[in-house]
């Protein structure tokens, strides 16, 4: 059984803490934009990697039971859900002090 090695810390993926450390130091920006036909979209930006953006997009869509997409490393969630998104990101491990809304 071969464990995958993290390219950053060179530890096996099972004991790697790079993801947790990167979450604690990222500055995330949450905003609400108005689109066509008076529809609102909550945007979440500031992710380091596209994979992290995809993971957050999938997590938010599942928890909020709404649609969303990832465009240019910015997560777009349907509806005006700024407070709920912030709460879910804190649950996910991001620090509240680094989330700008």
Secondary structure, 3 states (H helix, E strand, C coil): CCCCECCCCCCECCCCCHHHHHHHHCCEEEEEEECHHHCEEEEEECCCCHHHHHHHHHHHHHHHCCCEEEECCEEEEECCCHHHHHHHHHHHCCCHHHEEC
